[in-house]
């Protein structure tokens, strides 16, 4: 039996509710891409009037001819509320380009979906 995370089911239900609401989807939602450290400001109201979902868009890089010693160690992708109108994006990854060396944090980018409640 497949177990699903209750939050993922809730996210799907929220999206379907927005798609089938009396307003058009374009009026109910905003999408975009943001880099690590960028700010996302709500189009109207406050952050309490909106739900935000972020997902990794570009994390890591390719190093042709030297991939035997590389390692993508960690990915972080989330938002932090800055004030009642704005979130800040955290979209970063820890990458180790050489063996026997600590990884380094790099900024990545994330896709976001804002849905009006």
ZIMOFEN-V994844 format. One line per field, one symbol per residue. ss: DSSP state (h for helix, s for strand, l for the rest). psi: psi as a letter, one per 20 degrees, with the letter a starting at -180 (. if undefined). burial: b if it has 9 or more other ideal C-beta (glycine too) atoms within 8 Angstrom, else e. Layout:
ss=???
psi=???
burial=???
This chain:
ss=lllllhhhhhhhhhhhhhhlllllhhhhssssssslllssslllllhhhsssssssssllllllllhhhlsssssssssssllllssssssssssslllllllsssslssssssssl
psi=pppqphhhgggghgghhhhjrhqqhhhiqqrapqrpiqqopqhqbrhiiqpppqqpgoprrpnpikihjqpohqpporqppgaiiqqpponrqppoiqqkqqrqpqpbrqqqoppp.
burial=eeeeeeeebebeebbeebeeeeeeeeebbeeeebbbeebbebeeeebebbebebebbebeeeeeeeeeebebeebebebeeeeeebbbbbbbbbbbbeeeeebeebbbbbbbbbbbe
